[in-house]
Structure formats: structure tokens, C-alpha cells
Amino acid sequence: MKKIIPLLVLILIIQSCIEKQDGKVMDEIAGGQEEIMPLARKQLNSPPPPREIPLADTKEVVKKRIIKDGRLGLKVPDLENAKSRVDELVKNHDGYYANENFNNSDFESSYNLNIRIPSSNFEKFISLLEAGIGEIQYKSIDARDVTDQFIDLETRLENKQNYLKRYNELLARANNVREILDIEEKIRVLEEEIESTTGRLKYLSDLVDYSTLNLTLTEPKDFKYKPVSRDKFTEKLKQSISKGWYGFMDFLLFIIKIWPFWIIVAVVILFWNNIRKKKRKVQKH
């Protein structure tokens, strides 16, 4: 009996410790739940994060403005046939001749052609020329990016147009003649600048839309030496006599042509002689 009582006391002490430990654990769990629940509610109530926009959508696509120019020289066996084929290619590719020159010498015949071709057809047009017209003597292609110039001119034009609109509004509200004259002068300057900028944009647009090709077609010739023929002595003698006679006739006709002058000379001589005779008579007396 004495052994059982201490054993029961030990069991009660152990059970009491276990209950206290379980209570502490439950309190910690409850406290953790109290901390977690507000965070969970906050996450549930907060709006979803914004959708990520792809990088490509945020950048404005800028159209490239490229000016293409070229020079091409072809040696051809038949110049006129080659020119006809070029005419056909230019027509089929919606182009035109800005300038056309023909040269002919003892050594060669050639066409110098300044061709304007839509930029979209430029490379194809050159490829066809190289493929079937003649032998390439020289070739150069240049490309210039004028996108920055376009953007700059378009921005300036837009700003000037906005200023012009503002000045027109101010002109409608002007109170006196001085204000009207000042505003009209500024409007005149702006209109001139807008016209100049617009012209520059049109010029660049034309260079971008139509590429320029300077094409030279050359047909070599077989040079043949032609010695200069010299006339015989008798022929030269005849020519000399003939030229001398014609020279004498021209001189005689010239003398006849100035007959009024000879009359004046004769009158002067007679008058002078009369004066001399009178002087001699006076001296004798």
C-alpha cells in the first residue's frame, strides 16, 4: 500500500505536466492563427497585381526612311537593243527617266541615263540589269538613313502649326492696331517657315520613295586609222590662184562700197589746193 501511494502521486504529477504542455502548445497555435488570418484576409482583399505589358507594346514603332542611290556601268554588244530592253524594264517597274544623254565618238557610243525607280523595286531592277543587259564595268550602291531628319522636320512642323493656331486665336482677340500688326508679322514668319519645312519634307519623301540610278550603256567601236590626205601641188596652186582672185574681187568691191568717202576726200583735196594757190599769189605780189 505504501508503494502504491507514491506511484499514484508520480502519475498525477506527470499527467499534470502533460496537460500544461498541451495547453501551451494550443495557445501558441491559436496565437499563430491570429497572426496569420489578418495576413490571409489582406491578401484575399487586395487587388491582383497589374498585368505585365510586353516590351514590344511599350515602344513606338518608328518607320525607317532610307534613301538609296546607285551607279552602274554596262558594256553592251548592241547599244540600241540594250537601250530598248532598259526602256521595257523601266516601264515594267513603274520608273521613269529623269535625264537621258547620247554620245558618239570614234571609240565608242554610249547612253547616260538617270533613272528614278520606286524604292520597293530598286534591288530587283538592278538584278535584272546585271543579269541580261551586258557586262558590268562598275557598280556602286549607297543607302542613307534619314529617319532622324524626318522626325526632326515633322516635330518642327507640328510645333510651328500649333504656334500658328495660337497666334490666329490671339489675332482674333487683339485690342489695337499695334497688337494686330505684331501678331500678323509673326504669323507671316511662321507661314514661311511652315512652307519651307513642308517643302523639305516633300523633297526627302520623294528621295525615299523613288531611288535614283545613274546607268551608263557603252558599245565599243573598232577604231580604224584614217590618214589625212594631202593635196597635190597643182591642186594647191589652183586653190591659191582662186583664193587670190576672190581676195582681189573682195578688195575691189570694198573700194567701190566706200565711194562717198572718196568724194569727200576729193573735195578736201580741191579745197586745199585752192588755198595753196591763193597763198602763192599773195606771196608773189
C-alpha positions in Angstrom: 0.0 0.0 0.0 2.9 2.3 0.9 4.4 1.6 -2.5 1.2 2.3 -4.4 0.6 5.8 -3.0 3.9 7.3 -4.2 3.3 5.7 -7.6 -0.1 7.3 -7.9 1.3 10.7 -6.9 4.0 10.4 -9.5 1.4 9.5 -12.2 -0.7 12.6 -11.2 2.3 14.9 -11.4 3.3 13.6 -14.9 -0.3 13.9 -16.1 -0.4 17.5 -14.8 2.8 18.4 -16.7 1.5 16.9 -19.9 -1.7 18.9 -19.7 0.2 22.1 -19.1 2.4 21.4 -22.1 -0.6 20.7 -24.3 -2.2 23.9 -23.2 0.9 25.9 -24.0 1.1 24.4 -27.5 -2.6 25.1 -28.2 -2.1 28.7 -27.1 0.9 29.1 -29.5 -1.2 27.6 -32.3 -4.1 29.9 -31.5 -1.8 32.9 -31.4 -0.2 31.9 -34.7 -3.6 31.6 -36.3 -4.5 35.1 -35.0 -1.3 36.5 -36.7 -1.9 34.5 -40.0 -5.5 35.2 -40.5 -5.2 39.0 -40.9 -2.4 38.5 -43.5 -4.6 35.9 -45.3 -7.6 38.3 -45.3 -5.3 41.1 -46.5 -4.1 39.0 -49.4 -7.6 38.0 -50.3 -9.0 41.5 -50.2 -6.0 43.2 -52.1 -6.4 43.6 -55.9 -4.4 41.4 -58.2 -1.1 42.7 -59.5 -1.2 44.5 -62.8 -0.6 42.5 -65.9 2.9 42.8 -67.3 2.9 44.6 -70.6 5.3 43.1 -73.2 8.3 45.3 -74.0 7.3 45.4 -77.7 4.0 47.0 -76.8 5.6 49.9 -74.9 7.8 51.0 -77.7 6.6 53.1 -80.6 7.4 51.6 -83.9 9.4 54.1 -86.0 9.3 53.7 -89.8 12.8 53.7 -91.3 13.4 56.3 -94.0 16.2 55.2 -96.3 17.5 57.0 -99.5 19.0 54.6 -102.0 21.2 55.7 -104.9 23.4 53.8 -107.3 25.8 53.9 -110.3 26.0 51.1 -112.8 28.1 50.9 -116.0 27.4 48.1 -118.6 29.3 47.3 -121.8 26.9 46.0 -124.4 27.4 44.5 -127.9 24.4 46.3 -129.4 23.6 49.7 -127.9 20.2 50.3 -129.4 19.0 46.8 -128.5 20.2 47.3 -124.9 18.5 50.7 -124.7 15.2 49.1 -125.8 15.5 46.4 -123.1 16.2 49.1 -120.4 13.2 51.1 -121.6 11.0 48.0 -121.1 12.4 47.3 -117.6 11.9 50.9 -116.6 8.3 50.8 -117.7 7.5 47.4 -116.0 8.9 48.7 -112.7 6.9 52.0 -112.7 10.0 54.1 -113.2 10.9 57.0 -115.5 13.9 58.8 -117.0 14.9 62.0 -115.2 17.7 62.6 -117.8 18.9 60.9 -120.9 22.1 61.7 -123.0 23.6 60.0 -126.1 27.3 60.3 -127.0 29.1 59.1 -130.1 32.8 59.1 -130.9 35.4 57.2 -132.9 36.0 54.9 -130.0 32.5 54.2 -128.6 28.8 55.0 -128.5 27.1 55.4 -125.1 23.8 56.3 -123.3 24.0 58.1 -119.9 20.6 57.5 -118.2 19.3 59.0 -114.9 16.6 56.6 -113.8 14.1 57.0 -111.0 12.7 53.7 -109.7 10.3 53.1 -106.7 12.4 52.0 -103.8 10.5 48.8 -103.4 11.6 47.7 -106.9 15.1 49.1 -106.8 17.1 45.9 -106.0 15.0 43.8 -108.4 15.5 46.3 -111.2 19.3 46.3 -110.7 19.4 42.5 -110.6 17.6 42.3 -113.9 20.0 44.8 -115.5 23.0 42.8 -114.3 21.6 39.5 -115.5 20.8 40.1 -119.1 21.8 43.5 -120.5 25.6 43.5 -120.7 29.0 43.1 -118.9 29.4 45.1 -115.7 32.1 47.8 -115.8 31.5 49.4 -112.5 28.8 49.3 -109.7 28.2 51.3 -106.5 25.1 51.4 -104.3 24.6 53.9 -101.4 22.0 53.9 -98.7 21.4 56.8 -96.3 19.2 56.7 -93.2 17.3 60.0 -92.9 14.8 58.8 -90.3 16.2 61.3 -87.7 15.8 64.2 -90.2 12.2 63.1 -90.9 11.4 63.0 -87.2 13.0 66.4 -86.6 11.2 68.1 -89.5 7.9 66.6 -88.6 8.3 67.7 -85.0 9.2 71.2 -86.0 6.3 71.4 -88.5 3.8 70.3 -85.8 5.2 72.8 -83.3 5.0 75.6 -85.8 1.5 74.7 -86.8 0.5 74.8 -83.1 2.1 78.2 -82.7 0.3 79.4 -85.8 -3.0 78.3 -84.4 -2.3 80.1 -81.1 -1.3 83.3 -83.0 -4.5 83.2 -85.0 -6.5 83.0 -81.8 -4.6 85.9 -80.4 -5.2 87.9 -83.6 -9.0 87.4 -83.1 -8.7 88.9 -79.6 -6.3 91.8 -80.4 -7.4 95.1 -79.0 -5.4 97.7 -81.0 -3.7 98.2 -84.3 -0.2 97.7 -82.9 -1.1 94.3 -81.5 -2.6 93.3 -84.8 0.5 94.3 -86.8 2.8 92.5 -84.4 0.8 89.3 -84.5 0.4 89.4 -88.3 4.2 89.8 -88.7 4.8 86.7 -86.5 2.1 84.8 -88.5 3.8 85.7 -91.7 7.2 84.4 -90.5 5.6 81.2 -89.2 3.8 80.6 -92.5 7.0 81.0 -94.4 8.8 78.6 -92.1 5.9 76.1 -92.4 6.1 76.3 -96.2 9.9 75.8 -96.1 9.6 72.8 -93.8 6.8 71.2 -95.8 8.9 71.6 -99.0 11.9 69.9 -97.3 9.7 67.0 -96.1 8.3 66.6 -99.6 11.8 66.6 -101.1 13.0 64.0 -98.7 9.9 61.9 -99.2 10.5 61.9 -103.0 14.1 60.8 -102.5 12.9 58.0 -100.2 10.0 56.8 -102.3 12.0 56.8 -105.6 15.6 55.6 -105.7 18.0 57.1 -108.3 20.2 55.0 -110.6 22.8 56.5 -113.0 23.1 53.9 -115.7 25.8 54.1 -118.5 25.4 51.8 -121.5 28.6 51.6 -123.7 29.2 50.0 -127.1 32.9 50.0 -128.0 33.9 50.5 -131.6 36.8 49.0 -133.7 39.0 52.1 -134.2 40.4 52.4 -137.7 43.2 54.8 -138.5 42.3 57.2 -141.3 45.4 59.1 -142.7 44.9 62.7 -143.6 45.0 63.1 -147.4 47.3 65.9 -148.7 46.5 67.7 -151.9 49.0 67.7 -154.8 51.0 70.8 -155.8 48.7 71.5 -158.8 45.6 71.4 -156.6 47.2 73.7 -154.1 48.3 76.1 -156.9 44.7 76.2 -158.2 43.4 76.9 -154.8 45.9 79.7 -154.2 45.1 81.4 -157.5 41.4 81.0 -156.8 41.7 82.4 -153.3 43.9 85.3 -154.6 41.4 86.2 -157.3 38.5 86.1 -154.8 40.5 88.2 -152.4 41.2 90.9 -155.1 37.5 90.9 -156.1 36.5 91.4 -152.4 39.0 94.3 -152.1 37.7 96.0 -155.3 34.1 95.7 -154.1 35.1 97.2 -150.8 36.7 100.2 -152.5 33.5 100.7 -154.5 31.4 100.3 -151.4 33.0 103.4 -149.8 32.5 105.7 -152.7 31.1 108.6 -150.6 34.3 108.7 -148.7 36.2 109.2 -151.9 34.0 112.1 -152.9 34.7 113.7 -149.5 38.5 113.2 -150.0 38.4 114.7 -153.5 36.5 117.8 -152.2 39.1 118.2 -149.4 42.0 117.9 -151.8 40.5 120.5 -154.2 39.8 122.9 -151.4 43.3 122.5 -150.1 44.8 123.1 -153.5 42.8 126.3 -153.9 44.1 127.6 -150.6 47.7 126.9 -151.6 47.3 128.7 -154.9 45.9 131.8 -153.3 48.8 131.8 -150.8 51.3 131.6 -153.7 49.6 134.6 -155.5 49.8 136.7 -152.3 53.4 135.9 -151.9 54.3 136.9 -155.5 52.6 140.3 -155.1 
